Amino acid sequence: MAEHRADAREDSEMAVTVASPDPKNVQELTQYVTVLLQQMQERFQTMSDQIITRIDEMGTRIDDLERNIADLMTQAGPEEPDK
């Protein structure tokens, strides 16, 4: 849960900031759009990396859970058939 709050804080810190929000000519507009697209790409990459990390963590947790279930089944011993 604390992890989620930290992620939300990171998201707000990654707010898009661009140079000259009111471009005066084509060159400024081009620069504005270029910077905006670069920042969007960086944000997308960061979010993609976070998603992949979370998927990897979930895979590890599932593997641990499967191992624990197998250990419990082994400790419980063989089941007796119903008569």
C-alpha positions as CSV (number, residue, x, y, z in Angstrom):
1,M,0.0,0.0,0.0
2,A,2.8,2.4,0.8
3,E,4.3,1.4,-2.5
4,H,1.2,2.7,-4.3
5,R,1.5,6.1,-2.6
6,A,5.1,6.4,-3.6
7,D,4.2,5.7,-7.2
8,A,1.5,8.4,-7.1
9,R,4.0,10.9,-5.8
10,E,6.4,9.9,-8.6
11,D,3.7,10.4,-11.1
12,S,3.0,14.0,-9.9
13,E,6.7,14.8,-10.0
14,M,6.8,13.6,-13.6
15,A,4.3,16.3,-14.8
16,V,5.0,17.4,-18.3
17,T,6.7,20.8,-18.6
18,V,7.4,22.3,-21.9
19,A,9.2,25.5,-23.1
20,S,7.2,28.4,-24.3
21,P,3.5,27.3,-24.0
22,D,2.5,30.1,-26.4
23,P,4.7,29.6,-29.5
24,K,5.1,32.7,-31.7
25,N,6.3,31.2,-34.9
26,V,6.8,27.9,-36.7
27,Q,10.2,27.3,-35.3
28,E,9.0,27.7,-31.7
29,L,6.0,25.5,-32.4
30,T,8.2,22.8,-33.8
31,Q,10.5,23.0,-30.8
32,Y,7.4,22.9,-28.5
33,V,6.0,19.8,-30.2
34,T,9.4,18.1,-30.2
35,V,10.0,18.7,-26.5
36,L,6.4,17.6,-25.8
37,L,6.9,14.4,-27.7
38,Q,10.2,13.6,-26.1
39,Q,8.7,14.1,-22.6
40,M,5.7,11.9,-23.5
41,Q,8.2,9.2,-24.8
42,E,10.2,9.4,-21.5
43,R,7.0,9.1,-19.5
44,F,5.7,6.2,-21.5
45,Q,9.1,4.4,-21.1
46,T,9.1,5.0,-17.4
47,M,5.5,3.7,-17.1
48,S,6.4,0.6,-19.3
49,D,9.4,-0.1,-17.1
50,Q,7.2,0.1,-13.9
51,I,4.6,-2.2,-15.4
52,I,7.2,-4.8,-16.4
53,T,8.8,-4.6,-13.0
54,R,5.4,-5.2,-11.3
55,I,4.7,-8.2,-13.7
56,D,8.1,-9.7,-12.8
57,E,7.4,-9.3,-9.1
58,M,3.9,-10.9,-9.5
59,G,5.5,-13.8,-11.3
60,T,8.0,-14.3,-8.5
61,R,5.1,-14.2,-5.9
62,I,3.2,-16.7,-7.9
63,D,6.2,-19.0,-8.1
64,D,6.7,-18.7,-4.3
65,L,3.0,-19.5,-3.7
66,E,3.1,-22.6,-5.9
67,R,6.2,-23.8,-4.0
68,N,4.5,-23.2,-0.7
69,I,1.4,-25.1,-1.8
70,A,3.6,-28.0,-3.0
71,D,5.4,-28.0,0.3
72,L,2.1,-28.1,2.2
73,M,0.8,-30.9,0.1
74,T,4.0,-32.9,0.7
75,Q,3.7,-32.3,4.5
76,A,0.0,-33.3,4.5
77,G,0.9,-36.7,3.0
78,P,-1.1,-38.8,0.7
79,E,-4.9,-38.5,0.9
80,E,-6.9,-41.6,1.9
81,P,-9.4,-42.6,-0.8
82,D,-13.1,-42.2,0.2
83,K,-14.9,-45.5,0.9
